[in-house]
Amino acid sequence: MNKSTLHSPAVKQEPTDAVGMSAHKVHVRRLISAIGMLPVLIILCVAFNFATQGTFFTGQNISIVAQQAAINTVLAAGMTFVILTGGIDLSVGSILATAAMTSMICSLDPSFGAFALPVGLLTGIVLGSINGFLIAYLKLPPFIVTLGSLTAVRGLARLIGNDGTVMNPNLSFAWIGNASFLGVPVLAIIALAVILISWVILRRTVLGIWIYAMGGNPAAARLSGIKVSLILMFVYAVSGLLSGLGGVMSAARLYAANGLQIGMGYELDAIAAVILGGTSFVGGVGSIWGTLVGALIIAVLSNGLVILGVSDIWQFIIKGLVIIAAVALDRFRRSGESRT
């Protein structure tokens, strides 16, 4: 074999093309991952605006959508922390109800009215920490623990409110649920602040690196010195805290709380928002900004169906199909990653 054959460009062309194609696929996959479900959100908005003859894109309706999305966004942010570790929290709606009840009851007492808001937040973080302790230190399955909490904490919410509705027309923190700043609802501002803080924690701190590492490979994370039990305690406490915040936001919006009804089914919307946003059920992969997009998709879908006059029955059916589609999408993403 002569030197011209050894140095012929044709000999090296095939590997170079293969590497280039592989790099292109990786680039495309990263781009798709970064964009996420944003195109779906845009298509939904345009479709509903067309179907409602321009009613959807009015300033008043956009404000309503922002308010509707706010509470689910807050719950979904906490759920993102949990699912990133490979866990699940089915109790967020019940914790929200209990926090709303404690805040309302506290607001009725002139001596403790000023503490109504922090009491609601404290209720959430305590209940979330109990979940975390059972999961982290007693090694109980997250699904079973939070499924039990879903029922038990809902019962607690009904118990402390004497299984009735607690109302306060002079609620001191009602501005949280009804005021706006520069035309933007305070509820939406709080939700965006939660997303920003969550992003900083997950993407700009060592704690965030540990959360992703634990979700990706818990055994390796433990061997590398990461305090897995403390991480679990932290994420479930965060989920509880944000559920408590959601309870305060709900009570502020309604001037009332009912242990049986408030927050019912919210855990499903939160989970759907997280999975639609690209966070994997197996943990270790996800984006808090994707969660925001997922929450907006749920809110836009609910709002658009109401404007179109779709019955509650079909709204439940469609939401259920969206949740199934979200899980199927997660499975498709993971199968695609395994082929790369």
N, C-alpha and C positions, 0 to 999 in steps of 0.2 A: 504494500500500500504506500503511495507516494505522499509527499507533504501537501500537495494541492488537494488531495482527498481528505486529509486530516483537518485541513483548515477551511474546507468548503462551507459556505454559509448554509447550504441546503441541509447539512447534517444537523445543524443547531436550530433550524427554523421551527421544526415541529415542537420541541420542548418549550421554546420561547412563546409560541402561539398558545400552547396549553396553559402556561403560567399566566399569560395575559388574559385568557378567557376565564381562568379561575379567579384572578384578581377582579375582573369585571363583575363576575357573579357575586363575589363578596361585597363589592361596592354597591351593587344593585340591592342586595339583601339588607345592607346597612341603611340605605336610603329608604327602603320600604319600611324598615323597622322604625326609623326616625319619624317618618310621616304618620305611620300607624293608621288609626281610624279617622284621621282628620278629613280625608275625602268623603267618607261616609257621612260625617256630620254636615259637611257643606251640601252634599246631595240631598240629605233629609230636609235641611232648611229651605233649599230652593224648591224642592218638590212640594212641601207644605205651603210655601208662599204661593206657588202656582195653583195648588188645589183650593186654597182659601181666598183666591183672587186678591192677593196683596195684604190680607188681614194679618198674616203671621209676622211680617217684617215691620209692624208699627212699633213706635217707641214704647207704648204701654205694654204690648205683648212681650217684647224683648225683656222689659223689666220683670214681668211675671215669670218668664222662663228663668231669668237669673236668680230670682227668689226661690223658685221651685228646685233649681239645681244646687243651691247653696248648701242645704242641710245634707243632701246625699253626697255632695263633694267632700264635706267634712268627715262624714262617716267612712266614705270610700278611701280617704287619705289614711285614716287609722287602719282600715282593712288592708291597705297596700303594705304597710309595715308588717302585718301579721302574715299575709300570703307570701311575701318575699322570703320568709323563713320556712315556708312549706306548711304553714299552719292555716287555720280558719277560725273565724269568730262569728258564730251564729247568734250571739247574744246582744249585738249592738243596738237593735231596736228596743229590746227590753231594758237595757241600761239607759237608753235615751228616755224612755218613759219614766223610769224611777228617778232620774236626775231632774226631769221636768216637774215631777210631783214634789220632790223635796224643795226645789226652788220656789214653786208656787206656795207651798205651805209656809215656808220661811218668810216669804214676802208679805203674808197676811199678818204677821206679828210685828208690831211697831218697834219692838226692842231688837229684832233680828233682821228687819227688812233690808238693811244695807248689806247683809251677808248672803242674800238670796242667790246671787250669781256665783260667788265662790263655793257655796254649799253644793250647788248643782255640779260644778266641776269636780269638787272633792268626792261627791257620790260616784261619779263616773270613774275616777282614777282608783278608788278603793275597790269597786266591783271588778274593774279590769285587772287589778293586781291580784285579786283572789283567783281569777281565771289563770293568770300567769303562774301563780304559785302552784296550783294543782297540776299544771302542765309541765312546768320546769322542774319542780322538786319531787312531786309524787309520780312523775312520768306517766300521767294519764293522757289518753289520746285527745288532741284538741277538739276534734269533732264531737266526741262524747261529752267532754267538759262543757263546751259552749252550748251544746244542744240542751243539756241539763240546765244551764244558766238561763237559756232562752225562756224556759218554762218557770223556773224558780224565781228569777228576778222579775218576770212579768207579774207573778203572784205577789211579790213584794210591793211592786208599784200599786197594785190594786189594794193591798192591805193598808199601806200608809195613807191612802186617800179614801179609806172607808168604801172602796169600790164605787166611787162616784166621781163627779167632775169638780175640780177645785178652780174657782175663778177669782180674778182680781182686776177689776176695771181700772184701778189706779196703780198698776204694776210699775215699779220703779225702773225696770230695765226694758220696758216695752219699746223704747227707741231702737233697740237692737233688731227687732223684727219688723219695724214699720218705718223707720227713718231712712233718709238717703243723703248722700254727700256728693255734691256736684252732679246730681241726677242718677247716681249709682246707688242701688240699695245697700244698706249697711250689711245685710246678710251676705251679699255677694262679695263685699270687701273683706269680710271675715273669712269667707271660704278661700279667696285668693291669697290672703295672708297665711292661712294654714298650708296651702299648696307651696308657697314660697319657703316657709320654714321647713316643711317636710323635705323639699328639694335640697336645701342647704344641709340638713342632717344626713340625707341619704347619699348625696354626691360630693359633699365638701368636708366630711368629717371621717375620722377613723371608725367611729361607731357605724356609720353607713357602710363602710367597707366590710366590717365584721358581719353586718346583717346580710349583705349579699353573699358573702363567703359562706355563712352558715346555711343559707338557703340552697346554695350550689352544691355543697358537700358537707353535711353536718359532722361526719366522722373526721374528715380532714381538718375542719375548722377547730374541732376539739383538740386534735393532736398538735395543731399549730399554736395552742395556748389561748385560744379565744374562750372566754367564759360563756359558754353556750346557755347555761341556766339563767345568767343575768341578762343576756340578750333577749331570751324568751320573756322574762319578767318585764323588761323594758317595752317590747313591742305590744304586749297585751295591756300594759298600763297605758301606753299611748292610745291604743284603740279605745280603752275605757274612758280616758280623758276627753278624747274627741267625741265620743258618744255622749258624754256629759255636756260638752259644749253644744252638741246638736240638740240635746234636751232643753237647754237654756234658750237656744234660738227658736225652737218650736213653741215653747211657752210664751216667749216674747212676741211671737207673731200672732198667736191665738188669744193671748190674755188668759189662757186656761190650760189645764192638763187633765187628761183622763187616763188612768192606769190601764184600762182595757183596750182603748182604741189608739192612742198616740204611739207612733213608731211601729205600728203593726206592719210587718212585711218589709221594713226598711233594710233588713239585712240582705234580702235578695237583690234589691236595687244596688246596694253597695257592692256586693260580690260581682254583679253583672258589670258595673262600671269599671271595677278593677280589671276583670278579665278582658272586657272589650278594649280597655286601654293598653293591653299588651303584657300585663303581668302574668307570669306562668303559674298555674296551680301547684306545680312541683317546687316552686321557689327559686330564688337566685337570679331571676330575670324579670325586669319590669321598669317602669318609668312613672313617676308621680305626675308628670305632665300628661302622659297617656291616660292616667286615671281621671284627670280633669276632663279630657275629651270624652271619655266613656260616660262620665256623669252628665255631661251636656247632651250626649246622644239620648240617654234615658229621659232627661227633662224635655228635650225637643219632641221626642216620640210621644210622651204623655200629653204635652200641651197641644201638639198638632192633632192628635186623635180626639181630644176634647173639643177643639174648635170645629172639627169636621162632624161632630155629633155622634161619634162612635160610642156604642153602649159600653157600660162597665164590664159586661161579660167578655166582649171581644178585646177590650183593653187588657184584661187579665190573660187572655189567650195569647195575644201578641207579645206581651211582656215575657210570658213563659217561653215562647219560641225564641225570643231574643236571648234569654239566659242560656237556652240549649245551644243556640248558634254561637254564643260567646265561648262555651266550653269546647264546642267542636273546633272553633277557630284556634283556641289554645292548643288543642291536640295537633292540628294541622301545622301550626308554627313549630312545635317541638319535633314533629316528624321531618319537617323541612330542614331544621337545624342538624338533625342526626345524619341527614344525607349529605350535608355540606362538607 
